[in-house]
């Protein structure tokens, strides 16, 4: 088997954040900082959790490192609107199998987006014929005031 560019991926960090700024890019950057991933170079990846993964509460990489991450975000400047993002992580009963990450964002309440993300994870695991041990969902939600960004992601490292 070939070795992976990043070595063996052993950990995931599930995060979310809200950011506001003078521009959309500043709002996005501030949401990344709020989520704890703002000091890394993010590499967007698709939604597969490697086997035998550990869920951790922080990232132990050098700032500026490349960080594989599956994420969803939403930006708006329509004052008063509610925007939300969510990620769900489904972990299989047999930890030697893969799990899945699902991302969703848009004009949803936090309760709605949590349910949608949860249901998406169930469907993805059912399609793969994998029994679910548990599903973890992380959300961010905000009432828009100026350029506002909600971000949810799962870093894999």
trRosetta pair geometry for C-beta under 8 A, 3 or more apart (Angstrom, degrees):
i j d omega theta_ij theta_ji phi_ij phi_ji
3 7 7.2 -16 176 -113 105 42
4 7 6.0 -38 75 65 98 6
4 8 6.5 124 32 -82 126 34
4 9 6.8 -68 111 -23 167 90
6 9 6.3 48 92 -72 120 88
6 66 7.4 -126 -96 94 111 110
6 68 6.5 -100 -29 -14 163 122
6 157 6.9 -105 165 -138 137 61
9 50 4.6 138 85 -3 111 153
9 53 7.4 -17 127 -106 89 101
9 68 7.4 -50 -110 56 133 141
9 156 5.1 16 -167 159 134 99
9 157 6.4 -122 -138 -169 81 6
10 50 7.7 -64 -81 84 25 135
10 52 7.6 -38 -135 112 69 90
10 53 6.7 158 -180 -129 32 57
10 54 6.1 9 152 21 80 101
10 157 7.7 -36 47 107 67 49
11 53 6.7 132 -114 -167 17 82
11 54 5.1 -34 -106 70 73 89
11 55 7.5 127 -160 -110 70 15
11 56 4.8 1 -165 -4 122 124
11 156 7.6 161 87 -154 50 44
11 157 5.6 -24 67 71 95 73
12 49 6.3 -38 -55 -132 150 102
12 53 5.4 32 -11 169 106 132
12 54 7.5 175 22 83 68 41
12 55 5.6 -31 69 -108 91 63
12 56 7.1 158 71 22 38 78
12 89 6.8 147 125 -129 154 153
12 154 5.4 -4 -171 -178 116 98
12 155 6.6 154 -157 79 57 53
12 156 5.4 -18 -101 -99 83 65
12 157 7.8 137 -96 22 36 65
13 36 7.3 -109 155 101 132 127
13 37 7.8 154 100 -73 128 106
13 55 7.8 131 -93 -162 32 61
13 56 5.6 -42 -85 73 81 87
13 57 7.5 86 -131 -162 90 6
13 58 6.9 -19 -121 156 129 6
13 59 5.2 -65 -30 -66 165 86
13 154 7.2 160 75 -157 45 49
13 155 4.3 -5 52 53 100 107
13 157 7.4 2 -2 20 106 109
14 55 6.7 -9 -6 -152 108 109
14 87 6.4 -156 -150 87 93 123
14 89 6.0 -106 -89 -12 129 136
14 136 6.1 -124 -41 116 175 127
14 138 4.7 159 154 -18 107 142
14 153 7.7 -174 -148 97 44 45
14 154 5.3 -12 -102 -106 69 82
15 35 4.1 102 146 -180 116 94
15 36 5.2 -129 -131 46 143 106
15 37 6.0 154 75 -23 158 110
15 138 6.6 130 87 137 3 158
15 151 8.0 -3 116 117 92 96
15 152 7.1 180 97 -150 51 49
15 153 5.5 -10 63 62 91 82
15 154 7.6 162 21 -87 71 35
15 155 6.9 23 8 -7 119 102
16 35 5.6 -101 150 -112 7 103
16 85 6.7 179 -139 87 108 99
16 86 7.5 -15 -98 -112 140 43
16 87 7.2 -167 -71 16 101 98
16 138 4.7 -174 -21 145 116 103
16 139 6.0 64 -127 112 174 14
16 140 3.8 -169 165 -41 113 102
16 150 7.5 0 -174 -179 100 82
16 151 6.3 171 -152 95 56 58
16 152 4.1 -9 -102 -103 99 79
16 153 7.4 155 -83 17 53 59
17 30 8.0 -147 139 130 121 58
17 31 4.7 149 101 -172 98 60
17 32 6.8 174 63 -71 140 7
17 33 7.1 -171 160 74 162 45
17 34 2.9 147 -166 97 123 98
17 35 3.3 -118 -8 -48 117 74
17 36 7.3 168 -51 -1 130 64
17 140 5.8 -26 54 -102 12 151
17 150 7.8 179 93 -152 41 48
17 151 5.2 -7 58 60 79 102
18 31 5.8 -43 -159 -114 13 88
18 34 5.7 -80 48 118 44 168
18 140 5.2 -180 -57 -180 81 119
18 141 7.6 -42 -77 69 126 23
18 142 4.6 129 -139 -61 134 130
18 148 7.1 -11 -172 -172 95 94
18 149 7.1 160 -157 86 49 55
18 150 5.5 -18 -104 -103 77 68
18 151 7.6 180 -81 21 31 77
19 26 7.6 -150 151 134 119 57
19 27 4.9 145 110 -175 95 51
19 28 6.5 174 72 -73 138 3
19 29 6.7 -173 172 75 163 44
19 30 2.8 146 -153 92 117 88
19 31 3.3 -110 4 -44 110 62
19 32 7.1 -11 -34 12 148 55
19 33 6.9 96 -94 41 125 91
19 34 5.5 -161 -64 -3 84 125
19 148 7.3 163 88 -155 47 50
19 149 4.7 -8 61 58 92 102
19 151 7.2 18 5 -1 105 117
20 27 5.5 -16 -139 -118 23 92
20 30 6.3 -61 43 89 35 153
20 145 6.7 -11 -122 76 142 84
20 146 5.9 76 -166 81 109 107
20 147 6.5 131 -158 87 62 64
20 148 5.1 -20 -99 -101 82 72
20 149 7.6 -179 -78 20 35 72
21 24 7.7 158 71 -95 111 2
21 25 7.4 -83 95 81 149 48
21 26 2.7 -167 167 110 150 102
21 27 4.1 -139 26 -55 97 57
21 28 7.8 -64 21 18 137 51
21 29 7.0 54 -54 50 157 94
21 30 5.3 169 -52 -5 108 131
21 146 7.8 -152 69 128 27 115
21 147 5.5 -47 67 89 69 117
21 149 7.8 0 13 3 102 111
22 26 5.4 38 41 42 69 155
22 146 7.7 -43 -112 171 33 130
22 147 6.9 31 125 34 12 128
23 26 4.7 97 51 8 78 100
23 27 7.0 -138 95 -5 42 87
23 147 6.0 6 156 24 12 174
24 27 5.6 -56 -149 37 32 113
24 28 6.3 34 153 -20 66 105
24 75 5.0 75 -147 163 99 153
24 77 7.7 -90 -77 -42 86 112
24 147 5.2 -129 -78 -152 48 130
24 149 7.3 104 -162 -64 64 114
25 28 5.6 -51 -147 36 33 113
25 29 6.3 33 154 -18 65 106
26 29 5.6 -52 -143 39 32 112
26 30 6.1 32 156 -19 65 108
26 147 7.0 87 65 97 91 137
27 30 5.8 -56 -146 39 28 110
27 31 6.5 32 152 -21 63 104
27 75 5.9 120 95 -133 132 109
27 146 7.9 -172 -81 120 125 86
27 147 4.2 -136 -37 135 138 98
27 148 5.8 -152 -153 -117 136 12
27 149 4.0 137 138 -11 97 106
28 31 5.7 -55 -151 33 31 112
28 32 6.6 33 150 -20 64 102
28 73 6.6 71 -128 157 93 156
28 75 6.3 -46 -65 -76 92 131
28 149 4.8 164 -83 -105 49 170
28 151 7.2 101 -150 -65 63 128
29 32 5.6 -52 -153 32 34 114
29 33 6.6 35 150 -18 65 103
29 38 6.4 84 -177 -141 66 110
30 33 5.5 -48 -147 35 36 114
30 34 6.3 41 151 -21 65 104
30 38 7.7 13 -123 -106 16 143
30 149 7.1 133 64 47 87 115
31 34 5.4 -51 -147 37 33 116
31 35 6.3 29 154 -16 65 108
31 73 6.6 121 109 -136 153 123
31 140 7.4 119 -154 136 108 165
31 149 4.1 -102 -28 102 140 109
31 150 6.5 175 -133 -129 138 12
31 151 3.9 124 145 -2 122 121
32 35 5.8 -61 -148 41 30 108
32 37 5.3 -86 -168 82 84 81
32 38 3.8 124 115 -89 93 77
32 42 7.5 -117 -132 -34 132 137
32 151 6.2 -37 -70 96 53 174
33 36 7.8 52 179 -64 30 21
33 38 3.4 -4 -76 -22 58 164
33 39 7.6 70 -109 -35 76 77
34 38 7.6 81 10 -38 44 127
34 151 7.5 132 67 48 105 113
35 38 7.2 127 53 -37 79 86
35 140 7.6 -72 -82 -57 104 145
35 151 5.4 -89 -37 96 143 114
35 152 7.5 -177 -117 -107 135 32
35 153 6.4 75 164 30 151 105
36 58 7.2 -116 -178 -130 141 64
36 59 6.7 152 144 5 106 109
37 40 5.5 -60 -171 36 73 115
37 42 6.5 63 152 -80 121 113
37 59 7.0 88 -99 -15 74 153
37 67 6.4 -155 -155 105 106 157
37 69 6.6 67 -157 -89 156 161
37 153 6.4 -43 6 69 159 142
37 155 6.0 175 -102 -60 129 131
39 63 4.3 -44 150 -139 121 102
39 64 7.0 -48 161 -42 79 50
40 59 7.2 -60 -46 133 143 160
40 61 6.7 57 -105 86 123 129
40 63 7.0 -118 -73 -144 61 49
40 64 7.0 -103 -120 -29 44 3
40 65 5.6 -31 -133 67 95 72
40 66 7.3 94 179 -154 95 10
40 67 3.9 29 153 -7 143 134
40 155 7.8 64 70 -124 162 139
41 64 6.6 25 -19 -173 99 45
41 65 6.9 -139 30 106 88 28
41 66 5.1 -42 78 -101 106 55
41 67 6.6 146 69 15 49 80
42 67 5.6 -39 -104 72 53 96
42 69 5.1 -52 -149 36 100 126
42 71 7.4 -25 -172 8 141 141
42 153 8.0 -64 -138 -150 134 163
43 66 5.6 29 -24 -176 122 98
43 67 6.6 172 18 77 82 40
43 68 5.0 -40 75 -97 106 55
43 69 6.9 124 62 21 53 72
44 69 6.6 -48 -105 77 45 73
44 70 7.2 79 -162 -112 67 39
44 71 6.7 -97 -118 35 90 91
45 68 4.7 25 -23 -170 137 99
45 69 6.6 138 21 59 93 21
45 70 5.4 -71 77 -65 78 76
45 156 6.7 -64 55 32 150 126
46 70 6.6 9 149 -103 16 114
47 70 5.0 106 -97 -141 64 155
47 100 5.6 36 138 -167 101 77
47 101 4.1 -137 -155 67 83 81
47 102 6.2 62 -164 -78 149 40
47 103 7.0 -144 -95 -5 123 93
47 124 7.5 -70 117 -151 130 160
48 98 5.3 -28 -168 -172 99 134
48 99 7.5 134 -169 75 51 48
48 100 6.5 -36 -109 -109 47 57
48 101 7.2 -85 -17 15 11 91
49 53 5.4 -93 173 3 100 156
49 89 6.2 87 -66 -157 142 99
49 90 7.7 -167 13 68 136 56
49 91 6.9 -75 103 -97 159 66
49 98 6.0 141 70 -175 64 71
49 99 3.4 -16 58 65 130 96
49 100 6.3 -97 5 -36 97 12
49 101 6.0 120 -49 -37 91 91
49 154 7.6 -56 -87 146 97 145
49 156 7.3 -165 -124 -103 57 123
50 53 5.4 121 72 -66 78 107
50 98 6.7 -53 -130 -119 20 81
50 156 6.8 120 -3 -164 104 126
51 95 6.4 106 -171 150 78 60
51 96 5.0 20 -163 -163 135 35
51 97 6.1 147 -104 70 100 10
51 98 5.9 -69 -59 -74 73 49
52 95 5.2 82 -89 147 56 105
52 96 6.4 18 -46 -97 95 49
53 91 7.5 -129 61 -118 106 105
53 95 7.9 -149 26 -164 59 97
53 99 7.0 -93 28 21 131 124
53 156 7.8 -60 -129 -134 134 92
55 89 7.5 141 -98 103 123 156
55 91 8.0 -81 -40 -67 120 140
55 136 7.1 84 -125 11 159 162
56 59 7.7 126 98 -79 124 41
56 60 7.9 -66 149 -10 157 101
59 67 7.1 -2 -153 -123 149 135
59 155 6.1 -15 -91 97 124 157
59 157 6.7 72 -142 29 95 152
61 65 4.2 -98 157 45 122 154
61 67 6.5 176 55 -86 159 101
61 157 6.1 -92 -49 -170 128 158
62 65 5.0 112 66 -45 74 111
67 155 5.4 -29 172 -144 112 117
67 157 6.3 -43 -138 -71 77 122
68 155 6.9 122 84 -160 55 62
68 156 4.8 -45 97 63 110 92
68 157 6.7 163 42 -73 88 67
69 153 4.8 19 175 176 116 129
69 154 6.6 163 -155 80 70 40
69 155 4.5 -31 -97 -99 98 64
69 156 6.9 172 -90 11 41 72
70 87 7.1 128 105 -134 96 129
70 101 4.5 122 79 102 151 145
70 103 6.1 -155 150 -37 94 125
70 153 6.4 164 85 -154 46 75
70 154 5.1 -3 56 54 95 95
70 156 7.4 46 -5 -17 90 112
71 87 7.0 -61 -122 -70 49 131
71 103 6.1 111 168 -116 18 149
71 151 6.5 1 -177 -170 123 89
71 152 6.5 170 -150 91 76 44
71 153 3.2 -23 -96 -98 103 103
71 154 7.3 -176 -73 21 65 54
72 85 5.0 -177 103 -157 95 110
72 86 7.3 -6 64 57 131 39
72 87 6.6 165 21 -72 101 83
72 103 3.3 161 -31 168 114 112
72 104 5.9 79 131 30 176 10
72 105 4.3 -178 148 -21 111 111
72 151 7.6 172 91 -148 46 49
72 152 5.7 -4 58 59 85 90
72 153 7.5 176 21 -78 50 65
73 85 5.6 -27 -113 -88 35 158
73 105 5.8 35 127 -84 6 173
73 149 5.9 5 -178 -174 115 101
73 150 6.4 173 -151 88 64 52
73 151 4.3 -8 -104 -102 105 74
73 152 7.4 171 -80 21 59 57
74 83 4.9 -150 105 -178 123 120
74 84 7.3 31 38 66 138 26
74 85 5.5 179 7 -64 96 100
74 105 3.9 -172 -35 156 107 118
74 106 5.6 -179 -99 -76 150 27
74 107 7.9 -163 172 -47 153 50
74 149 7.1 167 83 -148 41 58
74 150 5.4 1 52 52 88 96
75 83 7.9 86 -114 164 8 166
75 147 6.6 0 -173 -166 105 84
75 148 6.9 166 -149 84 59 43
75 149 4.6 -19 -96 -96 86 85
76 81 5.7 -65 128 75 153 135
76 83 5.2 171 15 -56 126 145
76 107 7.8 72 -58 -81 155 90
76 144 4.9 -66 95 -102 107 147
76 147 7.9 177 94 -138 28 45
76 148 6.0 -20 64 60 71 90
77 144 6.5 173 -137 177 18 125
77 146 6.0 -24 -139 -177 92 30
77 147 4.8 -27 -85 -80 106 55
77 148 7.0 144 -93 12 49 75
78 81 4.4 43 94 -8 106 132
78 144 5.6 63 70 87 56 156
79 144 5.6 -136 -110 107 27 92
79 145 5.7 51 -127 -114 87 49
79 146 7.2 33 -83 -36 95 40
80 143 6.6 -19 -142 -175 27 100
80 144 6.5 -33 35 62 27 88
81 107 6.3 -61 180 -125 116 106
81 143 7.3 156 79 -154 33 57
81 144 4.7 14 56 17 83 126
82 107 6.8 98 79 -160 67 67
82 108 7.5 -90 115 91 102 24
82 109 6.0 16 127 -96 148 58
82 141 6.6 3 -175 -174 96 101
82 142 7.4 170 -148 87 56 35
82 143 5.8 -35 -93 -97 67 64
82 144 7.6 -143 -79 -9 18 84
83 105 7.5 28 176 -180 93 90
83 106 7.1 -119 -145 144 78 20
83 107 6.1 -50 -101 -98 67 52
83 108 7.8 52 -152 37 36 57
83 141 7.1 176 91 -148 43 57
83 142 5.9 -14 60 60 86 82
83 144 6.0 64 -3 -56 112 103
83 148 6.6 152 40 105 132 112
83 150 5.2 -171 118 1 98 126
84 105 6.7 -157 103 -141 50 62
84 106 7.2 -14 59 63 72 46
84 107 8.0 88 21 -151 79 13
84 108 4.7 -81 48 75 120 85
84 109 6.7 43 -22 144 146 12
84 110 5.4 -180 -115 -87 140 54
84 112 7.5 138 53 67 151 91
84 113 4.2 -150 117 -12 131 154
84 139 6.1 -9 -171 -171 109 107
84 140 6.6 170 -151 89 61 50
84 141 4.1 -11 -101 -101 96 85
84 142 7.7 162 -82 17 55 58
84 150 5.7 -94 -140 129 22 169
85 103 7.4 -8 -174 -170 97 88
85 104 7.1 173 -152 93 55 48
85 105 3.7 -9 -105 -102 85 105
85 113 6.9 -162 -161 -179 5 151
85 139 6.9 163 87 -153 47 59
85 140 5.3 4 53 52 89 94
85 141 8.0 -170 24 -72 52 53
85 150 4.3 172 2 122 101 102
85 151 5.9 0 61 -117 156 10
85 152 4.2 -170 123 3 102 103
86 103 7.3 170 90 -149 51 47
86 104 5.5 -5 57 59 92 88
86 105 7.2 171 18 -77 58 62
86 113 4.4 160 -14 146 126 104
86 114 5.9 -176 -115 -86 153 44
86 116 7.1 131 55 71 138 93
86 117 3.9 -111 118 -42 125 147
86 137 6.0 -1 -173 -172 116 99
86 138 6.8 164 -151 84 66 45
86 139 4.3 -21 -97 -100 94 80
86 140 7.6 -175 -75 21 53 58
86 152 5.2 13 -131 41 13 172
87 101 6.0 -12 -171 -171 107 97
87 102 6.8 157 -156 80 55 48
87 103 5.1 -18 -101 -98 81 74
87 117 6.5 141 171 -153 6 138
87 137 7.2 174 89 -148 44 55
87 138 5.5 -2 55 54 89 92
87 152 4.3 -168 -13 139 92 109
87 153 6.1 119 -40 -103 151 9
87 154 5.3 -172 158 -32 151 98
88 101 7.1 161 80 -155 49 48
88 102 4.7 -3 51 53 97 99
88 117 3.9 154 -30 153 110 95
88 118 5.5 168 -109 -83 149 39
88 120 6.3 145 40 67 133 97
88 121 4.0 -108 118 -40 128 129
88 135 5.6 2 -177 -178 109 107
88 136 7.0 164 -155 84 58 43
88 137 4.6 -20 -100 -97 84 81
89 99 6.4 46 179 137 80 132
89 100 7.5 179 -148 91 46 45
89 101 5.5 -13 -100 -102 73 75
89 121 7.1 28 86 -119 4 140
89 135 6.8 163 80 -155 46 57
89 136 4.9 -6 54 56 99 92
89 137 7.9 -172 19 -75 65 39
89 154 5.8 128 -76 -105 117 148
90 99 5.2 -170 92 -168 61 95
90 100 5.0 10 46 51 107 86
90 101 8.0 -159 20 -72 71 32
90 102 7.8 41 -10 -6 103 103
90 121 4.0 156 -43 178 114 111
90 122 7.2 160 -95 -69 143 37
90 124 6.8 168 26 75 142 107
90 125 4.8 -111 136 -52 154 129
90 130 7.9 121 129 99 120 122
90 132 5.3 -65 -166 -123 107 110
90 134 7.8 -169 -144 99 52 36
90 135 4.9 -19 -97 -101 73 89
91 95 7.4 -3 177 -108 99 78
91 99 4.7 -33 -106 -101 41 147
91 132 7.3 91 69 -158 47 68
91 133 4.9 -50 102 55 92 110
91 134 5.6 6 49 57 107 73
91 135 7.5 -173 16 -83 71 38
91 136 7.7 36 -12 -2 108 97
92 95 6.6 171 78 -88 86 32
92 97 4.3 -33 70 75 165 116
92 98 7.1 78 -12 81 131 32
92 99 5.5 -149 -14 -84 81 79
92 125 7.1 170 -88 -141 83 117
92 130 4.6 -72 -108 175 119 116
92 131 6.2 88 -159 72 80 60
92 132 6.6 -78 -113 -107 45 36
92 133 6.1 65 132 -9 19 97
93 130 8.0 177 22 171 78 76
93 131 4.3 -20 11 101 122 111
93 132 6.9 62 -33 99 84 12
93 133 4.5 143 -86 -67 51 86
94 97 4.9 70 89 -3 97 109
94 130 7.7 -119 43 -151 97 88
94 131 7.1 82 -2 52 87 103
95 133 7.8 5 -69 -24 78 151
97 130 5.5 176 141 -129 149 121
98 128 7.5 -86 73 176 104 159
98 130 7.5 -97 71 -89 68 160
99 125 7.7 -20 -149 -94 61 108
99 130 7.7 -168 -107 135 49 153
100 121 6.0 168 87 -140 108 73
100 124 4.3 -155 139 120 171 135
100 125 6.0 -143 16 -63 125 76
100 128 7.4 167 -46 3 124 143
101 121 8.0 -27 -138 -104 18 100
101 154 4.7 -134 -126 40 141 148
102 117 5.6 164 97 -156 108 69
102 120 3.8 162 -179 112 159 121
102 121 4.9 -134 8 -65 126 71
102 124 6.1 -172 -65 -12 114 143
103 117 7.6 -1 -127 -120 19 105
103 152 6.6 172 -135 87 90 100
103 153 7.6 9 -105 -102 126 52
104 108 7.8 16 133 13 110 153
104 113 6.0 -172 99 -154 111 88
104 116 5.2 -106 100 115 169 121
104 117 5.2 -145 26 -77 116 82
104 120 6.5 163 -40 -17 124 155
105 108 7.9 -151 -167 23 31 112
105 113 7.4 32 -110 -137 38 134
105 150 6.5 173 -142 88 114 106
105 152 7.3 176 -76 26 105 104
106 113 7.7 171 49 -97 76 112
108 112 4.2 -131 -173 89 104 120
108 113 4.2 127 102 -57 135 93
108 116 7.0 -72 -143 5 165 140
109 112 4.6 96 52 6 80 103
109 113 7.0 -159 84 -4 40 87
109 141 7.1 28 -174 -139 42 144
110 113 6.1 -58 -143 40 29 106
110 114 6.3 36 156 -24 64 107
110 139 5.3 118 -154 137 89 146
110 141 3.8 -84 -73 -33 101 155
111 114 5.9 -55 -150 32 28 113
111 115 6.7 24 155 -16 62 107
112 115 6.0 -63 -155 37 30 108
112 116 6.3 27 153 -18 68 109
113 116 5.5 -50 -143 37 36 113
113 117 6.2 36 158 -19 67 106
113 139 5.7 126 96 -129 115 121
113 141 7.2 172 32 -80 137 107
114 117 6.1 -58 -148 37 26 108
114 118 6.3 27 154 -20 62 110
114 137 5.3 105 -150 135 79 148
114 139 5.4 -63 -75 -50 88 141
115 118 5.7 -57 -148 36 29 113
115 119 6.2 26 157 -16 65 109
116 119 5.9 -59 -147 39 27 108
116 120 6.3 32 154 -24 64 107
117 120 5.7 -52 -148 32 30 115
117 121 6.7 32 154 -20 62 103
117 137 5.1 125 98 -133 125 113
117 139 7.4 -166 11 -80 150 93
118 121 6.0 -57 -158 31 30 110
118 122 6.8 30 149 -18 64 104
118 135 5.8 109 -139 125 78 145
118 137 5.5 -53 -68 -61 87 139
119 122 5.6 -51 -151 33 37 114
119 123 6.5 36 153 -18 67 105
120 123 5.8 -56 -150 37 32 111
120 124 6.3 30 154 -19 66 108
121 124 5.8 -55 -145 37 31 110
121 125 6.4 26 158 -14 65 108
121 132 7.7 94 137 -116 102 138
121 135 5.0 133 103 -133 149 127
121 137 7.9 -136 -8 -78 142 92
122 125 6.1 -63 -150 40 27 106
122 126 6.2 28 155 -20 66 110
122 132 7.0 -57 -113 -38 66 156
122 135 7.2 -51 -58 -63 76 153
123 126 5.7 -56 -145 37 29 112
123 127 6.3 34 156 -23 64 105
124 127 5.8 -51 -150 31 29 114
124 128 6.8 15 154 -6 61 109
125 128 5.8 -66 -152 46 34 104
125 130 4.7 -95 -164 71 84 98
125 131 7.8 20 163 170 120 2
125 132 5.2 68 135 -67 167 101
126 129 7.4 30 -175 -77 36 35
126 130 7.9 -103 -66 45 19 64
132 135 6.3 -10 -174 -46 134 92
138 152 5.6 166 100 -150 92 110
139 152 6.4 -38 -124 -86 28 143
140 150 4.3 177 103 -161 107 95
140 151 6.2 15 38 52 154 42
140 152 5.5 -170 7 -61 99 91
141 150 6.4 24 -95 -119 23 146
142 148 5.3 -146 111 171 139 131
142 150 5.5 -169 10 -70 106 104
144 148 4.4 -159 -127 33 69 138
145 148 6.3 82 40 -56 50 128
